[in-house]
Amino acid sequence: MPRKSIPQARKPRSAQRFRRLLLAWYARAARDLPWRRTRDPYRVLVSEVMLQQTQVSRVAEYYPRFLEKFPDLRSLASAPARAVREAWDGLGYYARARSLHALARSVAGRGEAGRGVAKLPEDPQELVKLPGIGPYTAGAVASFAYEKPVPAVDTNVRRVLRRVFLGDAGRGTGDGYIWELARALVPKDGKRAWRFNQAIMELGALICRARRPQCSQCPVRPVCRTGKRLDA
């Protein structure tokens, strides 16, 4: 993830309380989404690629259909490009399908050190080398499939971190610093890191929205710099 020439982000004093409030809220408010019920790296990857620029409700409809046709990396890799496009039809942004297909062919072709096993890497630094994989998707697969204690910063996470820990000062903050802040906040335990990353994304999607944030319902408002300013 972005780390070169970036100031070290210290763990905020309120980090422990933020995590406690966030995880308690997630335990009672999390949506039951099919990709949260699996640790299969391929299935996690498919969900993450589909969720790029597509609403959750639409992905929930297409996700099981796609996996029924292409249940693993090798079946996707061996499929004709036309079949992949047809399975993706209706989700839009077809470059995602082409990249996912290219990734499957790349990984399947490697055969994991010649053993014929098509497996995604666990390390985000290796994942990001694959076709169509950016820093966020690499972090998401590492965390959600392999339960690695690494950050996964998408638009929702970026917004939450800026509002909670930086307030008005966060408007001009570079993306690299936000990644370092997320890295400082992620729990070291892999299972807890999985819940934390899911929870902060969920908070950004449901409560700390770009437009009309539900600040009055926000579970982390007691430690949020933006929330405190609104209370003043």
SVG drawing of the C-alpha trace seen along z (x, -y; Angstrom):
<svg xmlns="http://www.w3.org/2000/svg" viewBox="-31 -25 41 55">
<polyline fill="none" stroke="black" stroke-width="0.4" points="0.0,0.0 1.1,-3.6 4.0,-4.1 6.8,-6.1 7.6,-9.6 4.5,-9.6 4.6,-10.9 4.0,-8.2 0.4,-8.4 0.3,-7.8 -2.4,-5.8 -5.0,-8.4 -5.6,-8.5 -9.2,-7.7 -8.4,-4.6 -9.3,-2.0 -12.7,-3.6 -13.4,-4.1 -12.8,-0.4 -14.9,0.6 -17.9,-1.6 -17.6,-0.6 -17.4,3.1 -20.3,3.1 -22.4,1.3 -21.4,3.7 -22.4,6.7 -26.0,5.5 -26.4,3.6 -24.3,5.4 -26.2,6.5 -26.2,10.2 -24.4,10.2 -23.4,13.4 -19.8,12.4 -19.5,12.0 -20.2,15.7 -17.1,16.9 -13.4,16.8 -12.8,18.2 -10.3,15.8 -11.9,16.2 -15.4,15.5 -14.2,12.5 -12.4,11.2 -15.5,11.5 -17.6,9.6 -15.0,6.8 -14.7,6.4 -18.5,6.4 -19.0,3.9 -16.8,1.3 -19.3,-1.4 -22.3,0.9 -25.0,0.9 -25.0,3.7 -28.5,4.7 -27.6,5.3 -24.4,7.2 -26.4,9.4 -28.5,10.4 -25.7,11.1 -23.1,12.6 -24.6,16.0 -25.4,16.4 -21.8,15.6 -20.4,18.0 -22.8,20.7 -21.3,20.4 -17.7,19.9 -17.3,21.4 -13.5,21.0 -10.5,19.3 -9.8,22.2 -13.3,22.4 -13.2,18.6 -9.8,18.8 -10.9,21.5 -14.1,19.8 -14.4,17.9 -14.4,14.1 -17.9,14.0 -19.3,16.2 -17.7,14.0 -19.2,10.9 -22.6,12.5 -22.5,13.5 -21.5,9.9 -24.2,8.4 -26.3,5.9 -23.6,4.9 -22.0,2.4 -18.3,1.2 -17.3,4.3 -13.6,3.5 -14.0,5.1 -15.1,8.4 -12.2,8.3 -9.7,7.6 -11.1,10.3 -10.9,12.8 -7.3,11.8 -6.4,12.2 -7.9,15.7 -5.9,16.7 -2.8,15.2 -3.1,17.0 -4.3,20.3 -1.4,20.2 1.1,20.0 -0.3,23.1 1.1,22.0 4.7,23.2 3.9,25.8 1.5,27.8 -1.6,27.0 -3.3,25.1 -4.9,21.8 -4.7,19.8 -4.6,16.0 -1.7,14.7 -2.2,13.8 0.2,10.8 -1.3,7.5 2.0,6.5 1.7,9.6 -2.0,9.3 -1.6,5.7 0.6,7.0 -2.3,8.9 -4.5,7.5 -7.1,5.0 -6.1,5.2 -5.5,1.8 -4.4,1.2 -8.0,1.4 -8.9,4.7 -5.5,6.2 -6.1,5.2 -9.7,6.4 -8.8,9.8 -6.0,10.2 -8.2,9.2 -11.6,10.7 -10.3,14.0 -7.0,14.6 -7.8,12.6 -4.6,10.6 -4.4,7.6 -4.0,5.1 -6.0,2.0 -8.5,1.8 -9.2,-1.8 -12.2,-2.4 -14.2,-5.6 -16.3,-4.9 -13.4,-4.2 -11.5,-7.2 -14.6,-9.4 -15.0,-7.9 -11.4,-8.4 -11.2,-11.9 -14.4,-12.9 -13.7,-11.1 -10.0,-11.7 -9.1,-14.8 -12.3,-16.8 -12.0,-20.0 -8.2,-19.5 -8.8,-16.3 -10.0,-18.0 -6.6,-18.4 -5.0,-15.3 -3.3,-13.0 -4.4,-9.5 -1.1,-8.1 -1.6,-9.5 -5.1,-8.1 -3.7,-4.6 -1.1,-5.0 -3.9,-6.1 -5.9,-3.0 -2.8,-0.9 -2.4,-2.3 -6.0,-1.5 -6.4,2.0 -6.3,4.6 -3.4,6.9 -5.6,10.0 -6.7,11.2 -10.3,12.1 -10.8,8.8 -9.2,7.0 -11.7,8.7 -14.6,7.4 -13.0,3.9 -12.6,3.5 -16.1,4.7 -17.5,2.5 -15.8,-0.7 -17.0,-0.2 -20.5,0.5 -20.5,-2.7 -19.5,-4.7 -22.2,-3.0 -25.1,-3.3 -24.4,-6.1 -21.4,-8.3 -22.6,-8.8 -21.2,-11.3 -24.6,-13.1 -26.9,-13.5 -24.8,-11.7 -26.8,-10.3 -24.7,-11.9 -27.4,-11.7 -27.4,-7.9 -23.6,-7.5 -22.2,-5.0 -18.7,-6.7 -20.0,-10.3 -18.5,-10.6 -15.0,-10.4 -15.7,-12.0 -14.0,-15.4 -16.7,-16.4 -19.4,-15.3 -18.0,-17.3 -17.9,-20.4 -21.6,-19.9 -22.4,-19.5 -20.6,-22.8"/>
</svg>
